[in-house]
Each structure stands twice: as structure tokens, then as C-alpha cells.
């Protein structure tokens, strides 16, 4: 791909990387994941029950799925700018109401907006970075998710230590999101120098995907990732609670998880120029499967922490590699295909907890679910490794 000529309207690689990082920090670290560190505060000061917390999480997953499905119909500048503004507004509003039905609507909207931003920032950033032959900088872009998780976790921990109400934590994160959005406002705009098909997508006209076996492979393997990631992400914190009573440890756990995710994408991006992307993706699935299966064989705090490290250290690398492979596989159809990949992930994310709920009452049902998901990740890893060998 020839590098585009530099124009006054064309962003620099630094601007693309940093704008992408901050946008994903807001969209994912706050829009998607801020509920996790604030949930214990809401349980303590707002009387939130575990059942209600489950519904708030579920509607956010549903919103993420719906947002991914319709993202390609939304022009780039509206999807990113509007999505970031919507996240700021609904996050602040979570601190303004205790009406549960309204909170459900707010978390649904946050999920929709998060998917819009992820899909369009991924397509936009990867387009420019590949054009400038700076694909390793994608590690900086996707580190934004971990950075956002860490910032949301640290702010929530500071609020707990200061004995602030959970309402204040939501409001502070909403104001922080608004500030970041205004800072990024000029970075995301329709750009005449963008290639023809990409420009067509940016105006909201979706490209037709030409399906083949390899695209189906990418779609299914990324959907498996949704199931493999969400089960430990949902249940490992509850398992850790059986062994840890210190609230400060819980307060630190989420920002450490986020920093590990941010560091992992940066390290993986160093290898991307030397290692085949699909083989690195497959290796991540082996590590993730190990983390998912470990608590089924070894029920201790050490096993749970190792599982959290293995899953937390790979989930954003897989996101980065999966969406990058989607961009390489389809070229100008990137936004539409990335949206479908994100929708497949969201379906897996919804199915994972349902699978656990269905087998939890069986003898060794939870362990069986962990092992089944680990096996699915390994099969997907084998498929990705073989596809890399066939392309070599």
C-alpha cells in the first residue's frame, strides 16, 4: 500500500496513535468497564443487589452487540464524536438517578456508544497506521483500553478511600470523559485524503463483504474469544472474594488488571513486525485457555490470580490482533467486517454467562464449563495457526 501524501488535513502517526488511545480509554475503560470497580460502592451505599448488578451488566453487553450491528450505518465523525459525547452524558447521568429502569437505559446506551467508537476508531487508526507502515503503533492505540480501565479503577479506589458516594464516582468519570472528548474533537473528521472505499464507509454507505472461508474463520475465532474472555472476567472476581477480605486489595486489582492489559498490547506490538499475526493470536489463545482451565483443576487464590494474569494479559492483545487481521483480510471493507467481528464477540460475551448459568446446578458444572470453553479456545488457536501456515 503506497503511503498517502501528507496534507494539512491528514493526521500524523503520533496524532492517530494518541487520539486512538484516548478514545478507546473513554469508550472501553469507562463506557464498558467502569461499572466493575464502582459496583462494590453501589452495593454499599445505594443498596445495589447482585441480581440488579447482573442486569446492569447484561444490558451493557446487549448494547455493545446492538451498537456493533448498526455501527457501519453511522458515519465516522458521528460515530466517534457522538459516541464519546453519549458516553460522557450517560456516565454522568448514572450519578444523577437511582431509578433502576433509567439506569438500565443508561447502561444500554453506554454499550451502544462503546461499540460505535471501538469499530470506527479501529478502522480509522488501522487504515492510517498501515498506510504509513507504522502497524506496530496499533499497540499504543489498543493500550487505551487498559489505560482507561486503570484510570477508572484508580479513580474509584480514590473515591472509596475518600468515602465518597458512588454517585460522585460516576459524575467524576462523566466529566473526565467529556474533557477527553473535547480534547479529541478535531482529530476525528471526514478526510478527503482517505481512500475511496473507506471514504464511502465514512459517509455511512456500507461496503459489501465478499465472503470466503478465511473470513468465516476470523469471524468464528473472534466470537470464541467473547466466550473465553467473559467467563473468567465475570466469575474470577467472585472466586477471589472467597480468599480476600481486604477492600484495598479489591481496589487495586482492577487498575493492575488494566495496566497489565495496556502493557501487553505494547509488548505484542513490538513483535508484530517479526511474528506472524495469526500465530501470535493462536499463542494468546493457548495462554488464555490455560488461564480459563486452571481454576477447574486448582482451587486456590494462587490459581485464580494466575488465571486473571493469563486472561487479562491476553484479552487486549487478541482484540488488537483480531481487528488488525480483519483489516488486512478485507481491505476497504474494513469497517463493515470489524463491526461484524465485534458483534460476534458480543454474542459470545452474552452466551458465556448463560452457559455457566445452565450448567451451574450440575455436579462439577462450573468446572465443566471452564474446560469446555478452554477446549474451544484451543481449537480456534489451531485453526488460526493452520491458516497462517497455509498462507506462508
Secondary structure as GFF3:
##gff-version 3
##sequence-region A 1 392
A	DSSP	alpha_helix	13	24	.	.	.	ID=ss1
A	DSSP	pi_helix	25	32	.	.	.	ID=ss2
A	DSSP	alpha_helix	34	45	.	.	.	ID=ss3
A	DSSP	alpha_helix	50	70	.	.	.	ID=ss4
A	DSSP	three_ten_helix	71	73	.	.	.	ID=ss5
A	DSSP	alpha_helix	76	77	.	.	.	ID=ss6
A	DSSP	pi_helix	78	82	.	.	.	ID=ss7
A	DSSP	alpha_helix	83	94	.	.	.	ID=ss8
A	DSSP	alpha_helix	100	131	.	.	.	ID=ss9
A	DSSP	three_ten_helix	135	137	.	.	.	ID=ss10
A	DSSP	alpha_helix	138	161	.	.	.	ID=ss11
A	DSSP	alpha_helix	166	184	.	.	.	ID=ss12
A	DSSP	three_ten_helix	185	187	.	.	.	ID=ss13
A	DSSP	alpha_helix	196	202	.	.	.	ID=ss14
A	DSSP	alpha_helix	213	241	.	.	.	ID=ss15
A	DSSP	alpha_helix	247	271	.	.	.	ID=ss16
A	DSSP	alpha_helix	277	297	.	.	.	ID=ss17
A	DSSP	alpha_helix	301	312	.	.	.	ID=ss18
A	DSSP	alpha_helix	315	330	.	.	.	ID=ss19
A	DSSP	three_ten_helix	331	333	.	.	.	ID=ss20
A	DSSP	alpha_helix	334	359	.	.	.	ID=ss21
A	DSSP	alpha_helix	365	391	.	.	.	ID=ss22
###
